[in-house]
């Protein structure tokens, strides 16, 4: 197995957690996916042999990319047309219940309640 294949395998193991971190910071699934993709690009361009804790390194990179995206939103002074709500998380029923999934589910439940209250 080549080093690039090994990196891709390790990245895929961490992808769902990285996406969850980026989503919690950005509130948008598409931006979260962009942040995760950027972290893969940075990993593939770096010297991975010098990384002792790959999961921690990836989390740090995703967090920094997400922060940069938030800063760029602020500097461009983007304003939404309406109330900005995070994207809902829709997942399969048989996906299993792990702490990350439970947190995402509770976030989407909070979003649903906000929508109901807004319409009332």
DRENTORKOL-3810 file (N, C-alpha, C; in nm, 4 decimals):
REM DRENTORKOL-3810
@n.u->0.0850; n.v->-0.1178; n.w->0.0000; ca.u->0.0000; ca.v->0.0000; ca.w->0.0000; c.u->0.0893; c.v->0.1238; c.w->0.0000
@n.u->0.0634; n.v->0.2129; n.w->-0.0920; ca.u->0.1449; ca.v->0.3337; ca.w->-0.1007; c.u->0.1068; c.v->0.4325; c.w->0.0092
@n.u->0.1933; n.v->0.5293; n.w->0.0298; ca.u->0.1679; ca.v->0.6296; ca.w->0.1332; c.u->0.0417; c.v->0.7099; c.w->0.1022
@n.u->0.0193; n.v->0.7422; n.w->-0.0252; ca.u->-0.0990; ca.v->0.8196; ca.w->-0.0639; c.u->-0.2268; c.v->0.7396; c.w->-0.0379
@n.u->-0.2246; n.v->0.6103; n.w->-0.0647; ca.u->-0.3405; ca.v->0.5247; ca.w->-0.0365; c.u->-0.3674; c.v->0.5166; c.w->0.1131
@n.u->-0.2607; n.v->0.5045; n.w->0.1916; ca.u->-0.2753; ca.v->0.5003; ca.w->0.3362; c.u->-0.3342; c.v->0.6307; c.w->0.3886
@n.u->-0.2855; n.v->0.7441; n.w->0.3367; ca.u->-0.3400; ca.v->0.8738; ca.w->0.3777; c.u->-0.4880; c.v->0.8856; c.w->0.3419
@n.u->-0.5237; n.v->0.8410; n.w->0.2223; ca.u->-0.6640; ca.v->0.8474; ca.w->0.1799; c.u->-0.7521; c.v->0.7624; c.w->0.2713
@n.u->-0.7036; n.v->0.6461; n.w->0.3097; ca.u->-0.7795; ca.v->0.5593; ca.w->0.3993; c.u->-0.7972; c.v->0.6240; c.w->0.5364
@n.u->-0.6910; n.v->0.6807; n.w->0.5900; ca.u->-0.6989; ca.v->0.7475; ca.w->0.7206; c.u->-0.7897; c.v->0.8694; c.w->0.7140
@n.u->-0.7841; n.v->0.9415; n.w->0.6037; ca.u->-0.8694; ca.v->1.0587; ca.w->0.5879; c.u->-1.0165; c.v->1.0175; c.w->0.5842
@n.u->-1.0480; n.v->0.9123; n.w->0.5110; ca.u->-1.1863; ca.v->0.8656; ca.w->0.5019; c.u->-1.2387; c.v->0.8197; c.w->0.6373
@n.u->-1.1538; n.v->0.7631; n.w->0.7192; ca.u->-1.1953; ca.v->0.7247; ca.w->0.8547; c.u->-1.2358; c.v->0.8458; c.w->0.9376
@n.u->-1.1723; n.v->0.9590; n.w->0.9133; ca.u->-1.1977; ca.v->1.0806; ca.w->0.9912; c.u->-1.2959; c.v->1.1756; c.w->0.9248
@n.u->-1.3373; n.v->1.1487; n.w->0.8021; ca.u->-1.4184; ca.v->1.2427; ca.w->0.7245; c.u->-1.5476; c.v->1.2843; c.w->0.7950
@n.u->-1.6234; n.v->1.1906; n.w->0.8490; ca.u->-1.7516; ca.v->1.2273; ca.w->0.9099; c.u->-1.7316; c.v->1.3173; c.w->1.0318
@n.u->-1.6286; n.v->1.2897; n.w->1.1112; ca.u->-1.6012; ca.v->1.3754; ca.w->1.2273; c.u->-1.5562; c.v->1.5136; c.w->1.1831
@n.u->-1.4728; n.v->1.5196; n.w->1.0805; ca.u->-1.4260; ca.v->1.6487; ca.w->1.0303; c.u->-1.5420; c.v->1.7299; c.w->0.9732
@n.u->-1.6304; n.v->1.6637; n.w->0.9022; ca.u->-1.7473; ca.v->1.7322; ca.w->0.8453; c.u->-1.8367; c.v->1.7857; c.w->0.9568
@n.u->-1.8515; n.v->1.7077; n.w->1.0642; ca.u->-1.9327; ca.v->1.7523; ca.w->1.1769; c.u->-1.8711; c.v->1.8748; c.w->1.2445
@n.u->-1.7398; n.v->1.8747; n.w->1.2599; ca.u->-1.6715; ca.v->1.9899; ca.w->1.3201; c.u->-1.6926; c.v->2.1149; c.w->1.2337
@n.u->-1.6714; n.v->2.0999; n.w->1.1044; ca.u->-1.6867; ca.v->2.2143; ca.w->1.0136; c.u->-1.8317; c.v->2.2616; c.w->1.0092
@n.u->-1.9260; n.v->2.1684; n.w->1.0117; ca.u->-2.0678; ca.v->2.2068; ca.w->1.0081; c.u->-2.1061; c.v->2.2841; c.w->1.1331
@n.u->-2.0572; n.v->2.2399; n.w->1.2474; ca.u->-2.0893; ca.v->2.3105; ca.w->1.3721; c.u->-2.0331; c.v->2.4523; c.w->1.3718
@n.u->-1.9205; n.v->2.4701; n.w->1.3065; ca.u->-1.8609; ca.v->2.6035; ca.w->1.3018; c.u->-1.9260; c.v->2.6920; c.w->1.1965
@n.u->-1.9598; n.v->2.6338; n.w->1.0810; ca.u->-2.0052; ca.v->2.7133; ca.w->0.9671; c.u->-2.1570; c.v->2.7170; c.w->0.9508
@n.u->-2.2264; n.v->2.6134; n.w->0.9957; ca.u->-2.3713; ca.v->2.6099; ca.w->0.9832; c.u->-2.4218; c.v->2.5813; c.w->0.8431
@n.u->-2.3359; n.v->2.5350; n.w->0.7561; ca.u->-2.3724; ca.v->2.5072; ca.w->0.6177; c.u->-2.3031; c.v->2.3794; c.w->0.5731
@n.u->-2.3818; n.v->2.2866; n.w->0.5196; ca.u->-2.3229; ca.v->2.1603; ca.w->0.4755; c.u->-2.2285; c.v->2.1795; c.w->0.3573
@n.u->-2.2650; n.v->2.2661; n.w->0.2647; ca.u->-2.1788; ca.v->2.2857; ca.w->0.1482; c.u->-2.0460; c.v->2.3499; c.w->0.1887
@n.u->-2.0491; n.v->2.4467; n.w->0.2787; ca.u->-1.9248; ca.v->2.5068; ca.w->0.3257; c.u->-1.8441; c.v->2.4077; c.w->0.4096
@n.u->-1.9132; n.v->2.3228; n.w->0.4865; ca.u->-1.8434; ca.v->2.2205; ca.w->0.5647; c.u->-1.7714; c.v->2.1233; c.w->0.4716
@n.u->-1.8379; n.v->2.0839; n.w->0.3642; ca.u->-1.7731; ca.v->1.9951; ca.w->0.2670; c.u->-1.6529; c.v->2.0628; c.w->0.2019
@n.u->-1.6648; n.v->2.1929; n.w->0.1748; ca.u->-1.5514; ca.v->2.2669; ca.w->0.1183; c.u->-1.4333; c.v->2.2690; c.w->0.2151
@n.u->-1.4612; n.v->2.2886; n.w->0.3436; ca.u->-1.3542; ca.v->2.2915; ca.w->0.4439; c.u->-1.2863; c.v->2.1552; c.w->0.4553
@n.u->-1.3656; n.v->2.0481; n.w->0.4510; ca.u->-1.3088; ca.v->1.9133; ca.w->0.4583; c.u->-1.2236; c.v->1.8853; c.w->0.3346
@n.u->-1.2722; n.v->1.9272; n.w->0.2191; ca.u->-1.1952; ca.v->1.9064; ca.w->0.0953; c.u->-1.0633; c.v->1.9841; c.w->0.0999
@n.u->-1.0686; n.v->2.1051; n.w->0.1521; ca.u->-0.9459; ca.v->2.1847; ca.w->0.1640; c.u->-0.8465; c.v->2.1169; c.w->0.2580
@n.u->-0.8973; n.v->2.0536; n.w->0.3644; ca.u->-0.8070; ca.v->1.9840; ca.w->0.4558; c.u->-0.7410; c.v->1.8647; c.w->0.3860
@n.u->-0.8147; n.v->1.7954; n.w->0.2969; ca.u->-0.7540; ca.v->1.6858; ca.w->0.2209; c.u->-0.6436; c.v->1.7385; c.w->0.1292
@n.u->-0.6700; n.v->1.8514; n.w->0.0648; ca.u->-0.5693; ca.v->1.9092; ca.w->-0.0241; c.u->-0.4431; c.v->1.9461; c.w->0.0527
@n.u->-0.4610; n.v->2.0028; n.w->0.1703; ca.u->-0.3448; ca.v->2.0395; ca.w->0.2513; c.u->-0.2695; c.v->1.9162; c.w->0.2999
@n.u->-0.3439; n.v->1.8109; n.w->0.3342; ca.u->-0.2791; ca.v->1.6877; ca.w->0.3781; c.u->-0.2005; c.v->1.6244; c.w->0.2642
@n.u->-0.2592; n.v->1.6214; n.w->0.1455; ca.u->-0.1913; ca.v->1.5575; ca.w->0.0327; c.u->-0.0676; c.v->1.6355; c.w->-0.0115
@n.u->-0.0613; n.v->1.7662; n.w->0.0187; ca.u->0.0553; ca.v->1.8463; ca.w->-0.0178; c.u->0.1612; c.v->1.8503; c.w->0.0918
@n.u->0.1270; n.v->1.8001; n.w->0.2111; ca.u->0.2208; ca.v->1.8105; ca.w->0.3232; c.u->0.3059; c.v->1.6850; c.w->0.3360
@n.u->0.4037; n.v->1.6933; n.w->0.4237; ca.u->0.4884; ca.v->1.5790; ca.w->0.4551; c.u->0.4211; c.v->1.5028; c.w->0.5688
@n.u->0.3431; n.v->1.4008; n.w->0.5348; ca.u->0.2630; ca.v->1.3286; ca.w->0.6338; c.u->0.3470; c.v->1.2457; c.w->0.7288
@n.u->0.4710; n.v->1.2158; n.w->0.6927; ca.u->0.5555; ca.v->1.1357; ca.w->0.7812; c.u->0.5903; c.v->1.2111; c.w->0.9084
@n.u->0.5863; n.v->1.3429; n.w->0.9025; ca.u->0.6183; ca.v->1.4234; ca.w->1.0200; c.u->0.4994; c.v->1.4465; c.w->1.1123
@n.u->0.3824; n.v->1.3977; n.w->1.0767; ca.u->0.2614; ca.v->1.4167; ca.w->1.1571; c.u->0.2490; c.v->1.3009; c.w->1.2543
@n.u->0.2508; n.v->1.3315; n.w->1.3844; ca.u->0.2410; ca.v->1.2256; ca.w->1.4853; c.u->0.0969; c.v->1.1842; c.w->1.5106
@n.u->0.0064; n.v->1.2815; n.w->1.5187; ca.u->-0.1351; ca.v->1.2550; ca.w->1.5467; c.u->-0.2164; c.v->1.3050; c.w->1.4281
@n.u->-0.2448; n.v->1.2174; n.w->1.3330; ca.u->-0.3110; ca.v->1.2574; ca.w->1.2095; c.u->-0.4526; c.v->1.3089; c.w->1.2346
@n.u->-0.5277; n.v->1.2434; n.w->1.3227; ca.u->-0.6643; ca.v->1.2871; ca.w->1.3512; c.u->-0.6646; c.v->1.4279; c.w->1.4120
@n.u->-0.5738; n.v->1.4536; n.w->1.5041; ca.u->-0.5627; ca.v->1.5862; ca.w->1.5645; c.u->-0.5194; c.v->1.6908; c.w->1.4636
@n.u->-0.4270; n.v->1.6536; n.w->1.3759; ca.u->-0.3796; ca.v->1.7456; ca.w->1.2724; c.u->-0.4930; c.v->1.7827; c.w->1.1788
@n.u->-0.5699; n.v->1.6824; n.w->1.1357; ca.u->-0.6830; ca.v->1.7086; ca.w->1.0452; c.u->-0.7889; c.v->1.7962; c.w->1.1121
@n.u->-0.8168; n.v->1.7692; n.w->1.2385; ca.u->-0.9152; ca.v->1.8506; ca.w->1.3105; c.u->-0.8687; c.v->1.9949; c.w->1.3206
@n.u->-0.7430; n.v->2.0154; n.w->1.3494; ca.u->-0.6875; ca.v->2.1502; ca.w->1.3577; c.u->-0.6970; c.v->2.2211; c.w->1.2231
@n.u->-0.6636; n.v->2.1514; n.w->1.1161; ca.u->-0.6688; ca.v->2.2119; ca.w->0.9831; c.u->-0.8128; c.v->2.2485; c.w->0.9457
@n.u->-0.9072; n.v->2.1583; n.w->0.9707; ca.u->-1.0478; ca.v->2.1869; ca.w->0.9395; c.u->-1.0969; c.v->2.3064; c.w->1.0211
@n.u->-1.0597; n.v->2.3125; n.w->1.1475; ca.u->-1.1014; ca.v->2.4248; ca.w->1.2316; c.u->-1.0428; c.v->2.5565; c.w->1.1801
@n.u->-0.9172; n.v->2.5551; n.w->1.1415; ca.u->-0.8543; ca.v->2.6785; ca.w->1.0908; c.u->-0.9131; c.v->2.7206; c.w->0.9572
@n.u->-0.9401; n.v->2.6239; n.w->0.8699; ca.u->-1.0027; ca.v->2.6559; ca.w->0.7410; c.u->-1.1422; c.v->2.7134; c.w->0.7647
@n.u->-1.2159; n.v->2.6546; n.w->0.8582; ca.u->-1.3497; ca.v->2.7047; ca.w->0.8900; c.u->-1.3445; c.v->2.8461; c.w->0.9460
@n.u->-1.2482; n.v->2.8707; n.w->1.0331; ca.u->-1.2330; ca.v->3.0068; ca.w->1.0866; c.u->-1.1995; c.v->3.1065; c.w->0.9760
@n.u->-1.1135; n.v->3.0661; n.w->0.8833; ca.u->-1.0810; ca.v->3.1542; ca.w->0.7705; c.u->-1.2044; c.v->3.1814; c.w->0.6855
@n.u->-1.2888; n.v->3.0810; n.w->0.6672; ca.u->-1.4115; ca.v->3.1012; ca.w->0.5906; c.u->-1.5053; c.v->3.1972; c.w->0.6633
@n.u->-1.5128; n.v->3.1854; n.w->0.7946; ca.u->-1.5962; ca.v->3.2783; ca.w->0.8724; c.u->-1.5421; c.v->3.4204; c.w->0.8642
@n.u->-1.4099; n.v->3.4340; n.w->0.8702; ca.u->-1.3498; ca.v->3.5671; ca.w->0.8588; c.u->-1.3754; c.v->3.6281; c.w->0.7214
@n.u->-1.3690; n.v->3.5465; n.w->0.6181; ca.u->-1.3919; ca.v->3.5999; ca.w->0.4840; c.u->-1.5370; c.v->3.6417; c.w->0.4672
@n.u->-1.6293; n.v->3.5710; n.w->0.5315; ca.u->-1.7696; ca.v->3.6144; ca.w->0.5309; c.u->-1.7818; c.v->3.7546; c.w->0.5905
@n.u->-1.7127; n.v->3.7736; n.w->0.7015; ca.u->-1.7207; ca.v->3.9013; ca.w->0.7716; c.u->-1.6569; c.v->4.0133; c.w->0.6898
@n.u->-1.5435; n.v->3.9848; n.w->0.6265; ca.u->-1.4740; ca.v->4.0891; ca.w->0.5510; c.u->-1.5495; c.v->4.1263; c.w->0.4233
@n.u->-1.6224; n.v->4.0308; n.w->0.3661; ca.u->-1.7013; ca.v->4.0606; ca.w->0.2465; c.u->-1.8375; c.v->4.1203; c.w->0.2826
@n.u->-1.8661; n.v->4.1215; n.w->0.4108; ca.u->-1.9924; ca.v->4.1749; ca.w->0.4626; c.u->-2.1132; c.v->4.1120; c.w->0.3934
@n.u->-2.1133; n.v->3.9818; n.w->0.3911; ca.u->-2.2260; ca.v->3.9112; ca.w->0.3318; c.u->-2.3457; c.v->3.9247; c.w->0.4231
@n.u->-2.4577; n.v->3.9558; n.w->0.3658; ca.u->-2.5809; ca.v->3.9667; ca.w->0.4418; c.u->-2.6848; c.v->3.8760; c.w->0.3788
@n.u->-2.7501; n.v->3.7987; n.w->0.4626; ca.u->-2.8518; ca.v->3.7090; ca.w->0.4100; c.u->-2.9818; c.v->3.7862; c.w->0.3876
@n.u->-3.0650; n.v->3.7338; n.w->0.3004; ca.u->-3.1915; ca.v->3.7983; ca.w->0.2695; c.u->-3.2942; c.v->3.7767; c.w->0.3792
@n.u->-3.2805; n.v->3.6724; n.w->0.4529; ca.u->-3.3734; ca.v->3.6418; ca.w->0.5607; c.u->-3.2973; c.v->3.5929; c.w->0.6811
@n.u->-3.3708; n.v->3.5327; n.w->0.7726; ca.u->-3.3081; ca.v->3.4771; ca.w->0.8917; c.u->-3.2189; c.v->3.3605; c.w->0.8516
@n.u->-3.0969; n.v->3.3585; n.w->0.8968; ca.u->-3.0009; ca.v->3.2541; ca.w->0.8599; c.u->-3.0135; c.v->3.1381; c.w->0.9561
@n.u->-3.0563; n.v->3.0241; n.w->0.9031; ca.u->-3.0659; ca.v->2.9024; ca.w->0.9817; c.u->-2.9664; c.v->2.8012; c.w->0.9266
@n.u->-2.9095; n.v->2.7192; n.w->1.0133; ca.u->-2.8182; ca.v->2.6168; ca.w->0.9635; c.u->-2.8927; c.v->2.5155; c.w->0.8764
@n.u->-2.8190; n.v->2.4503; n.w->0.7875; ca.u->-2.8776; ca.v->2.3465; ca.w->0.7044; c.u->-2.9223; c.v->2.2304; c.w->0.7921
@n.u->-3.0367; n.v->2.1708; n.w->0.7631; ca.u->-3.0800; ca.v->2.0554; ca.w->0.8430; c.u->-2.9972; c.v->1.9323; c.w->0.8099
@n.u->-2.9807; n.v->1.8465; n.w->0.9069; ca.u->-2.9093; ca.v->1.7205; ca.w->0.8881; c.u->-3.0135; c.v->1.6122; c.w->0.8673
@n.u->-3.0092; n.v->1.5487; n.w->0.7521; ca.u->-3.0999; ca.v->1.4385; ca.w->0.7229; c.u->-3.0149; c.v->1.3148; c.w->0.7094
@n.u->-3.0452; n.v->1.2146; n.w->0.7893; ca.u->-2.9626; ca.v->1.0957; ca.w->0.7932; c.u->-3.0507; c.v->0.9722; c.w->0.7898
@n.u->-2.9910; n.v->0.8600; n.w->0.7533; ca.u->-3.0654; ca.v->0.7343; ca.w->0.7504; c.u->-3.1038; c.v->0.6937; c.w->0.8916
@n.u->-3.2141; n.v->0.6225; n.w->0.9029; ca.u->-3.2621; ca.v->0.5775; ca.w->1.0331; c.u->-3.1717; c.v->0.4685; c.w->1.0897
@n.u->-3.1195; n.v->0.3815; n.w->1.0055; ca.u->-3.0389; ca.v->0.2695; ca.w->1.0513; c.u->-2.8905; c.v->0.3033; c.w->1.0631
@n.u->-2.8566; n.v->0.4315; n.w->1.0734; ca.u->-2.7163; ca.v->0.4724; ca.w->1.0753; c.u->-2.6469; c.v->0.4402; c.w->1.2079
@n.u->-2.7203; n.v->0.4018; n.w->1.3097; ca.u->-2.6582; ca.v->0.3744; ca.w->1.4378; c.u->-2.6515; c.v->0.5014; c.w->1.5210
@n.u->-2.6465; n.v->0.4848; n.w->1.6512; ca.u->-2.6463; ca.v->0.6005; ca.w->1.7390; c.u->-2.5099; c.v->0.6103; c.w->1.8055
@n.u->-2.4323; n.v->0.7065; n.w->1.7628; ca.u->-2.3064; ca.v->0.7358; ca.w->1.8283; c.u->-2.3151; c.v->0.8801; c.w->1.8781
@n.u->-2.2270; n.v->0.9242; n.w->1.9646; ca.u->-2.2370; ca.v->1.0592; ca.w->2.0213; c.u->-2.2393; c.v->1.1701; c.w->1.9161
@n.u->-2.1613; n.v->1.1547; n.w->1.8111; ca.u->-2.1585; ca.v->1.2567; ca.w->1.7062; c.u->-2.2944; c.v->1.2652; c.w->1.6370
@n.u->-2.3520; n.v->1.1497; n.w->1.6055; ca.u->-2.4830; ca.v->1.1464; ca.w->1.5393; c.u->-2.5895; c.v->1.2044; c.w->1.6311
@n.u->-2.5833; n.v->1.1722; n.w->1.7598; ca.u->-2.6808; ca.v->1.2261; ca.w->1.8548; c.u->-2.6713; c.v->1.3787; c.w->1.8630
@n.u->-2.5493; n.v->1.4324; n.w->1.8600; ca.u->-2.5332; ca.v->1.5784; ca.w->1.8642; c.u->-2.5886; c.v->1.6427; c.w->1.7378
@n.u->-2.5635; n.v->1.5831; n.w->1.6222; ca.u->-2.6173; ca.v->1.6373; ca.w->1.4972; c.u->-2.7686; c.v->1.6287; c.w->1.4945
@n.u->-2.8237; n.v->1.5196; n.w->1.5478; ca.u->-2.9680; ca.v->1.5045; ca.w->1.5530; c.u->-3.0309; c.v->1.6085; c.w->1.6446
@n.u->-2.9685; n.v->1.6358; n.w->1.7583; ca.u->-3.0225; ca.v->1.7376; ca.w->1.8483; c.u->-3.0116; c.v->1.8771; c.w->1.7871
@n.u->-2.9053; n.v->1.9023; n.w->1.7096; ca.u->-2.8942; ca.v->2.0301; ca.w->1.6388; c.u->-3.0065; c.v->2.0458; c.w->1.5375
@n.u->-3.0375; n.v->1.9386; n.w->1.4638; ca.u->-3.1436; ca.v->1.9485; ca.w->1.3636; c.u->-3.2803; c.v->1.9604; c.w->1.4294
@n.u->-3.2990; n.v->1.8989; n.w->1.5468; ca.u->-3.4237; ca.v->1.9143; ca.w->1.6201; c.u->-3.4402; c.v->2.0589; c.w->1.6659
@n.u->-3.3330; n.v->2.1192; n.w->1.7125; ca.u->-3.3384; ca.v->2.2600; ca.w->1.7512; c.u->-3.3722; c.v->2.3482; c.w->1.6338
@n.u->-3.3193; n.v->2.3152; n.w->1.5173; ca.u->-3.3499; ca.v->2.3889; ca.w->1.3942; c.u->-3.4977; c.v->2.3763; c.w->1.3598
@n.u->-3.5523; n.v->2.2567; n.w->1.3719; ca.u->-3.6939; ca.v->2.2362; ca.w->1.3427; c.u->-3.7810; c.v->2.3175; c.w->1.4374
@n.u->-3.7450; n.v->2.3212; n.w->1.5636; ca.u->-3.8222; ca.v->2.4010; ca.w->1.6586; c.u->-3.8132; c.v->2.5499; c.w->1.6281
@n.u->-3.6968; n.v->2.5968; n.w->1.5835; ca.u->-3.6838; ca.v->2.7367; ca.w->1.5444; c.u->-3.7744; c.v->2.7710; c.w->1.4255
@n.u->-3.7823; n.v->2.6804; n.w->1.3301; ca.u->-3.8678; ca.v->2.7025; ca.w->1.2146; c.u->-4.0133; c.v->2.7071; c.w->1.2555
@n.u->-4.0540; n.v->2.6167; n.w->1.3450; ca.u->-4.1930; ca.v->2.6151; ca.w->1.3923; c.u->-4.2231; c.v->2.7440; c.w->1.4669
@n.u->-4.1348; n.v->2.7864; n.w->1.5551; ca.u->-4.1574; ca.v->2.9105; ca.w->1.6296; c.u->-4.1615; c.v->3.0325; c.w->1.5378
@n.u->-4.0775; n.v->3.0312; n.w->1.4362; ca.u->-4.0752; ca.v->3.1434; ca.w->1.3406; c.u->-4.2062; c.v->3.1529; c.w->1.2636
@n.u->-4.2627; n.v->3.0390; n.w->1.2265; ca.u->-4.3892; ca.v->3.0418; ca.w->1.1511; c.u->-4.5062; c.v->3.0799; c.w->1.2403
@n.u->-4.4967; n.v->3.0521; n.w->1.3703; ca.u->-4.6045; ca.v->3.0912; ca.w->1.4620; c.u->-4.6008; c.v->3.2398; c.w->1.4834
END
